[in-house]
Amino acid sequence: MQWVECKVRLPINGQRVWYYGPHFGVWRGKFVIDKSEDGKSMARKFGVPTDLFVCDEALGVVDSDDAPHWMPYEDGSERPTKPEVK
């Protein structure tokens, strides 16, 4: 698998992924897009991103600004090495 830049393409809502951020490394989780129908979610209220990576290895949530790279997670796949960033 290859790393994908979030600027190029985001994962599908609910997709299990590996994600990478330069400040915290590589983690496994799920990509979630806040699609609250009333438009009153905390994210929308405070104007922060609604595209989030939710970690399933530890307690944590980051947005695509902090985790600019991702790749699909396949059951049993080993933790990938960080992407080569130009």
C-alpha positions in Angstrom: 0.0 0.0 0.0 1.0 3.6 -0.6 0.5 6.6 1.6 -2.1 9.1 0.3 -2.0 12.8 1.0 -5.2 14.2 2.5 -4.9 17.2 0.2 -5.2 14.8 -2.7 -7.9 12.4 -1.4 -9.6 11.8 1.9 -10.6 8.3 3.1 -14.3 7.2 2.9 -16.3 8.0 6.0 -16.0 5.1 8.4 -13.0 3.6 6.6 -10.3 1.9 8.8 -6.9 3.4 8.1 -3.3 3.9 9.1 -2.7 7.6 9.5 0.5 9.6 10.0 1.4 13.0 11.6 4.9 14.3 11.9 4.4 15.1 15.6 3.0 11.7 16.7 3.9 9.1 14.1 1.9 6.2 12.6 -1.4 5.1 14.2 -4.4 2.9 13.3 -7.9 4.2 13.5 -11.1 5.1 11.6 -11.8 8.2 9.5 -14.9 10.0 10.4 -16.7 12.9 8.8 -19.1 14.9 11.1 -22.3 15.0 9.2 -24.6 16.2 11.9 -27.9 17.1 10.4 -28.6 20.1 12.6 -25.3 21.7 11.8 -24.8 22.4 15.5 -21.9 20.0 16.3 -19.1 21.3 18.4 -16.7 21.2 15.4 -19.1 23.3 13.2 -19.9 25.7 16.1 -16.2 26.5 16.6 -15.2 26.4 13.0 -12.7 23.5 13.3 -12.3 20.7 10.7 -15.0 18.0 10.6 -12.8 15.3 9.0 -11.2 13.4 11.9 -9.0 10.3 12.4 -10.2 8.5 15.6 -7.5 6.3 17.0 -8.4 2.7 18.0 -5.0 1.9 19.6 -5.2 4.7 22.2 -7.4 7.6 23.3 -7.0 10.2 20.6 -8.5 12.2 17.7 -6.8 14.3 15.1 -7.9 16.1 12.0 -6.4 15.9 8.5 -4.4 19.0 9.1 -2.4 17.2 11.9 -2.4 13.9 10.1 -1.7 14.8 6.4 -1.1 11.1 5.2 -3.2 7.9 5.4 -3.5 4.5 3.8 -6.2 1.8 4.0 -5.9 -0.6 6.9 -6.3 -4.3 6.1 -6.9 -6.8 9.0 -3.6 -8.1 10.2 -1.5 -5.7 8.3 1.7 -4.6 10.0 2.3 -1.0 11.1 3.8 0.8 8.0 6.8 3.0 8.1 6.2 6.7 8.0 5.9 8.2 4.5 8.8 9.9 2.8 7.8 13.6 2.9 9.3 15.9 0.3 
